[in-house]
């Protein structure tokens, strides 16, 4: 798989660091955001990742809120989005998938699970392009 530009939105600095290391091991680059509003501003400015990772539970603007924002815009509708959470109830996962998330990863994130989820989402994205 080719190198991906991944944006990861999570208010947990340790988690962002751990996921960054895993993505680097998988040959991808990551830009981390502490707040969904920062990532939204970059999207609105015309920048775009190959894959968006969103933590579901964040203060102020949740990953679900960010997912809804992304899916409302036609130019981002096909952007691959994976949701992550340590506390995700089935209802949250179901809501995220119903809103257009392409997959879900439970925290703590394991390297093989991350790799498999990314591979599946990107292969599906490329086959539907």
C-alpha positions as CSV (number, residue, x, y, z in Angstrom):
1,X,0.0,0.0,0.0
2,X,1.2,3.5,-0.8
3,X,2.1,6.0,1.9
4,X,-0.9,7.8,3.3
5,X,-1.3,11.2,4.8
6,X,-3.4,10.6,7.9
7,X,-5.0,13.1,10.2
8,X,-5.7,12.0,13.7
9,X,-8.0,14.0,15.9
10,X,-7.8,13.1,19.6
11,X,-7.5,15.2,22.8
12,X,-5.3,12.5,24.4
13,X,-1.6,13.4,23.7
14,X,-0.3,9.9,24.7
15,X,-2.8,8.3,22.3
16,X,-1.8,10.6,19.4
17,X,1.8,9.8,20.1
18,X,1.2,6.1,20.1
19,X,-0.8,6.1,16.9
20,X,1.8,8.4,15.3
21,X,4.5,5.8,16.0
22,X,2.3,3.0,14.7
23,X,1.5,4.9,11.5
24,X,5.2,5.6,11.0
25,X,5.9,1.9,11.4
26,X,3.3,1.2,8.7
27,X,4.9,3.8,6.4
28,X,2.4,6.5,6.7
29,X,2.6,10.1,7.9
30,X,0.4,11.6,10.5
31,X,-0.7,15.0,11.5
32,X,-2.3,15.2,15.0
33,X,-5.0,17.5,16.1
34,X,-6.0,18.1,19.8
35,X,-9.4,19.5,18.7
36,X,-11.8,18.7,15.8
37,X,-12.2,22.4,15.1
38,X,-8.5,22.7,14.1
39,X,-8.9,19.8,11.6
40,X,-12.1,21.4,10.3
41,X,-10.3,24.7,9.7
42,X,-7.6,22.9,7.6
43,X,-10.3,21.1,5.6
44,X,-12.0,24.4,4.9
45,X,-8.7,26.0,3.9
46,X,-8.4,23.3,1.2
47,X,-6.0,20.8,2.8
48,X,-7.1,17.2,2.8
49,X,-5.8,13.9,4.3
50,X,-6.0,10.5,2.6
51,X,-7.6,9.1,5.8
52,X,-9.2,10.8,8.9
53,X,-9.0,9.1,12.3
54,X,-11.5,10.5,14.8
55,X,-11.7,9.8,18.5
56,X,-15.4,9.6,19.4
57,X,-15.2,11.1,22.9
58,X,-13.7,14.6,23.0
59,X,-14.7,17.8,24.8
60,X,-16.6,20.5,23.0
61,X,-16.6,18.9,19.5
62,X,-16.8,15.1,19.4
63,X,-15.7,12.8,16.7
64,X,-19.3,12.2,15.9
65,X,-19.8,16.0,15.4
66,X,-16.7,16.1,13.2
67,X,-17.9,13.1,11.1
68,X,-21.3,14.9,10.6
69,X,-19.4,18.0,9.5
70,X,-17.3,16.1,7.0
71,X,-20.2,14.0,5.5
72,X,-22.3,17.2,4.9
73,X,-19.9,18.5,2.4
74,X,-20.0,16.9,-1.1
75,X,-16.2,17.4,-1.6
76,X,-15.4,15.3,1.5
77,X,-18.2,12.8,1.3
78,X,-15.9,10.1,0.1
79,X,-13.0,10.9,2.5
80,X,-12.2,7.6,4.4
81,X,-13.0,8.0,8.1
82,X,-12.1,5.6,10.9
83,X,-13.6,6.2,14.4
84,X,-11.6,5.3,17.6
85,X,-12.8,5.1,21.2
86,X,-12.0,3.4,24.5
87,X,-15.5,4.0,25.8
88,X,-17.6,3.4,22.7
89,X,-21.0,2.0,23.5
90,X,-22.7,0.0,20.7
91,X,-25.0,3.0,20.2
92,X,-22.1,5.3,19.5
93,X,-20.5,2.9,17.1
94,X,-23.8,2.3,15.3
95,X,-24.4,6.1,15.1
96,X,-20.9,6.7,13.7
97,X,-21.4,4.0,11.0
98,X,-24.9,5.3,10.2
99,X,-23.4,8.8,9.7
100,X,-20.9,7.4,7.2
101,X,-17.9,6.3,9.2
102,X,-16.0,3.6,7.3
103,X,-14.9,1.6,10.3
104,X,-14.3,1.6,14.0
105,X,-11.2,0.7,16.1
106,X,-11.4,0.1,19.9
107,X,-8.7,1.7,22.1
108,X,-6.1,0.7,23.1
109,X,-5.2,0.5,19.4
110,X,-3.0,-2.5,18.4
111,X,-0.7,-2.2,15.4
112,X,-2.2,-5.2,13.6
113,X,-5.8,-3.9,14.1
114,X,-4.8,-0.5,12.9
115,X,-3.1,-1.9,9.8
116,X,-6.0,-4.2,9.0
117,X,-8.6,-1.4,9.4
118,X,-6.6,1.0,7.3
119,X,-6.1,-1.6,4.5
120,X,-9.8,-2.4,4.4
121,X,-11.0,1.2,4.3
122,X,-8.5,2.2,1.7
123,X,-9.1,-0.8,-0.5
124,X,-12.8,-0.2,-0.3
125,X,-12.3,3.5,-1.1
126,X,-10.2,2.8,-4.1
127,X,-12.6,0.2,-5.4
128,X,-15.5,2.6,-5.2
129,X,-13.7,5.6,-6.7
